[in-house]
Structures are given as structure tokens and as C-alpha cells.
Amino acid sequence: MAENNSDKELIISSLLSEYELKHLSTLANNELFSFTKQRSFEQELRHLRAFGFIENLPGITISGMPETGDLRDYVKITQRGRDYLKKREQVEIDNL
């Protein structure tokens, strides 16, 4: 476990890739999220879901999503995902 704030900050800031963070932020802002499905995109969504940051809408699977669309029609950000974004933002502010 993280023993001090520096360790916690490192964990929080390195938990997600740049793309995963962008996906989560876009979902949090309720912006249109046009996507073209690729294997890497599916893996990023599964990673976010494994952390509990997003969840599939009822009856939807990541593999069953169409090739293109608005991601908001298939997944939604969870409160845990919103809390992560707030914590990450606070870490960035504290490091200024």
C-alpha cells in the first residue's frame, strides 16, 4: 500500500492510460462520444470497467457494440469513476 502522499499521487496519476483518462473525462462531461470500435478501444473500456469506473448499460456488452456510434448509448460513468477524476484533479492541483 502507498505509505505517503507521494506514493498515493503516483498510483492515482498512473492508474489509467492517456486514452482511458480521455474516455472517462468525455463520459463525465456528457459530451458526444463518437467512436470507431477497435481492439485497443475495447480493451480500454474493459480496463475502465474492471476498475468500476464505467458500467455497461442494461443488455449491452462491449463486444456486442456496433462498429461506430456514441459511446454514451452503451456505457456510463459510475460514481466511482467521477470520484477518481476528482481525486486525480486534486493531485494535479496539489502538484502545481
Secondary structure, DSSP 8 states (H G I E B T S, - for coil): ---SHHHHHHHHHHSS-HHHHHHHHHHHTT---EEE--HHHHHHHHHHHHTTSEEE-TT--STTS-SEEEGGGTEEE-HHHHHHHHHHHHHHHHT-
